[in-house]
Amino acid sequence: MLDGMRVLVTGATGFLGGAAARHLLASGHDVRGTGRNDRAGAALQRDGVPFVPADLTDPAVLPDLLRGMDAVLHCAALSTLWAPWAEYRRHNVQVSADLAAACARQGVRLVHVSTPSVYNAARVTRQVPESTPIPERYDSRYARSKHLAEHEVRLHLPDATILRPRGLYGPGDPSILPRLARALRARRLPRLGHAEVWTELTHVQNAAHAARLALEHRTGGVFNVTDGESVPIWQTVDRLADALGVPRPTRVVPARVAERAAQAAELIARLRPGQPEPPVTASGVRLLTRGMTLDLTRARTLLGYDPPVRPREGVPEAIDAAREACT
């Protein structure tokens, strides 16, 4: 285990990157953040994290960013579920390849943040281990881009660490709960099936904790990361509706019907380039209807990972934050 490292955090102006940079700083590491959001960068500076604005799609910036660094935590990514493949390839695949190659040249350790979305097409949903074979087909362009990015990282740095945190949430979450809150407020979220769906999520502080452990232990390979406990999706949706003061979803639409309708909406949108993301995507439907739990044995055994934030604390905190963001 290493302490007091000089760590570059990419995507430090994003949700996970910002939390991880602050966590690493509080843990005694010398942290530098990079990203493209100057306002979020200024907030990092105020919190004691030096910020260097940079566009990682330009590989010429990498040598200077990496100079003097012991390690890189690569959080930067195009994480939307709706974008042209060329953009996913540019921001997720090519940037990861360029960064891994630069780290290899300069002798810098790399911890790369990926996603368990790569497991989705494998149709394995319970206690999914990192050894699960990934089919050469994907349920989203995002998942495809992140799996190809993993391949590039391993190609250039076989001893790199790859983290797969599932469903990041918490205060500042720009995706999961805000999307649900908007749909609830607009009265356009039906209940997708009658049965409860249990899944695992990852509080952003747990993901930041796992990233620090990965950096300090220098253990290579792939690691699943979650809160370690399942949460009921539709019970959580109901709690969010109550917090927002809007009706709970009662109209039931079968999951298969909703997914097919979302696929049709996506097809129509893709036939008209420049269209915004449809209100409902097939990937979004699957997140609400297909539970998944991940095997954390490797992270617990090799990294000593024990999630500091449990869902019973993290979920209410995230719901309160989503409610406040809507006021």
Buried (B, 14 or more C-beta within 10 A) or exposed (E): EEEEBEBBBBBBBBBBBBBBBBBBBEBEBBBBBBBBBEEBBEBBEEBEBBBBEBEBEEBEBBEEBBEEBBBBBBBBBBBBBBBEEEEBBBBBBBBBBBBBBBBBEBEBBBBBBBBBBBBBBBEEBEEBBBEBEBBEEBBBBBBBBBBBBBBBBBEBBEEBBBBBBBBBBBBBBEBBBBBBBBBBBEEEBBBBBEEEBBBBBBBBBBBBBBBBBBBBBBBBBBBBBBBBBBBBBBEBBBBBBEBBEBEBBEEEBEBEEBBEBBBEBBEEBEEEEEEEBBBBBBBBBBBBBBBBBBBBBBBBEBBEBEBEBEBEEBBEBBBEBBBEBBE
